[in-house]
Each structure stands twice: as C-alpha cells, then as structure tokens.
C-alpha cells in the first residue's frame, strides 16, 4: 500500500478518512507469469496499480507470431483496458502478466463509490486519466515521428529493465518492426 500512497501523494494531498475509504475498496490480486487476465470481448471491471511485475497490452491473432503488442505497464503504474473500463463495453485487446505480477485493483462500481464518497476521488481519477492519456499520446507521436531504431533506443534508454524481462518478439511488435528487423537494429548498435 505504501507504493500506491506515494504515487497518489504526488498528485494530491489525501486526508486520512479519504485514504482509508479508498484503500478499503482495493483488493490485492496475484497474477502468475504468462497469464492473460483480461481476454478479448470481456468487459474490463478493474483499474489496477502494479505493485510488482510487468503487464503487456496486445491484440491477439490466430497466428501468435502476428500478435500486436501496443503497450507495457510496469511497477508503480496503473494498468487497465481503460477504454473498456470507462465504457463498460467489451475489450478489443488483452492484458497479460509477463512476470509474476501483484496488482492492487478496484472495481468499476467501487471506483464510482469512491468518487461519490470522498473529497479527493474525482481529482485522483481525473489526474490518473490524464497521465494515461499522456502516455498514449507520447506513444502515438513516437510511432509517427521516430524511426524504428530511434524508438528502440528511446525504449532502451527510458526502460532498460525492459530488455531483461520482455521477450524480443514483444519489443519488436511494440516498436512496429519484425523480429528480424529488430535483430538487424540490435546488431548495428
């Protein structure tokens, strides 16, 4: 709980009653490595804070080598199929734990309850949504403005631990190249 408290304290000052109300709605979930914990067409009912582990967001394909990885979430970040969560409609993609992962999760209904019964809930919700939007916007801009090699170098610089825990096939998909093209990039560097 200290990690999520430190994260939220960066956003706003939370009174003790609000903090207690908020944490009473959290549930700890432990997800085993390689487990898909949200499948396509399921409705996302949780927004989760990652205490430990790495989560991959991807679009599955019949041929697993054609899956499209479009996001990773790490320790001390929120993760969710956020569009499905907000609209309570089926997800077009899946969430998978790439390592053993521990989440602090809140259901959609509990979050609505926190919004209604705390002074700080709406502010935290808005600021968290803004951070998720900025991450998505940054990723889209990188895909449009940087070469594959620049995207790889930027990823390596910003998240060096990524290369230790994420298979290269997912990294190549994430930066928008084939595994062979990523291999050539790595050889050049």
Residue pairs with C-beta under 8 A, 6 or more apart in sequence:
1 23
1 26
1 104
3 49
3 51
3 75
3 76
4 26
4 49
4 51
4 104
5 14
5 19
6 76
7 49
7 76
8 14
8 124
11 123
11 124
11 127
11 128
12 120
12 123
12 124
12 127
13 120
14 22
14 120
14 124
15 119
15 120
17 118
18 118
18 119
18 120
18 121
21 114
21 117
21 118
22 114
22 118
22 120
22 121
22 124
25 106
25 107
25 110
25 111
25 113
25 114
26 104
26 105
26 106
27 104
27 105
27 106
28 51
28 102
28 103
28 104
28 105
29 37
29 46
29 48
29 102
29 103
29 104
29 105
30 100
30 101
30 102
30 103
31 37
31 53
31 97
31 100
31 101
31 102
31 103
32 97
32 100
33 97
33 98
33 99
33 100
33 101
34 96
34 97
34 98
35 96
35 97
36 94
36 95
36 96
37 95
37 96
37 97
38 44
38 81
38 84
38 91
38 94
38 95
39 91
39 94
40 59
40 60
40 90
40 91
40 92
40 93
40 94
41 90
41 91
42 84
42 90
42 91
43 84
43 88
43 89
43 90
43 91
44 80
44 81
44 82
44 84
44 85
44 91
45 85
45 107
45 108
46 80
46 85
46 103
46 105
46 106
46 107
46 108
47 78
47 79
47 80
47 82
47 85
47 105
47 106
47 108
47 111
47 128
48 78
48 79
48 80
48 103
48 104
48 105
48 106
49 76
49 77
49 78
49 79
49 103
49 104
49 105
50 73
50 74
50 75
50 76
50 77
50 78
50 79
50 101
50 102
50 103
51 75
51 102
51 103
51 104
52 75
52 99
52 100
52 101
52 102
53 74
53 75
53 97
53 98
53 99
53 100
53 101
53 102
53 103
54 72
54 73
54 74
54 75
54 97
54 98
54 99
54 101
54 162
54 165
54 166
55 72
55 73
55 74
55 79
55 95
55 96
55 97
55 98
55 101
56 69
56 71
56 72
56 95
56 96
56 98
56 166
56 170
57 69
57 70
57 71
57 72
57 73
57 79
57 81
57 93
57 94
57 95
58 67
58 68
58 69
58 70
58 71
58 93
58 94
58 96
58 170
58 173
59 67
59 68
59 70
59 92
59 93
59 94
60 67
60 93
60 94
61 67
61 68
65 169
67 173
68 173
69 170
69 171
69 173
69 174
70 93
70 139
70 173
70 174
71 139
71 174
72 98
72 159
72 162
72 166
72 170
72 174
73 79
74 159
74 161
78 128
78 131
78 132
79 95
79 103
80 95
81 91
81 93
81 95
82 129
82 132
83 91
83 92
84 90
84 91
84 92
85 108
88 108
98 165
98 166
98 167
98 170
99 165
106 114
111 121
111 125
114 121
115 121
115 122
115 125
142 151
142 154
143 151
143 176
146 154
148 175
148 176
148 177
148 181
148 182
148 185
149 185
149 188
149 189
151 175
151 176
152 171
152 175
152 182
152 185
152 186
152 189
153 189
155 162
155 171
155 174
155 175
156 162
156 163
162 171
163 171
168 179
168 182
168 183
169 179
171 182
172 178
172 179
172 181
172 182
175 182
177 185
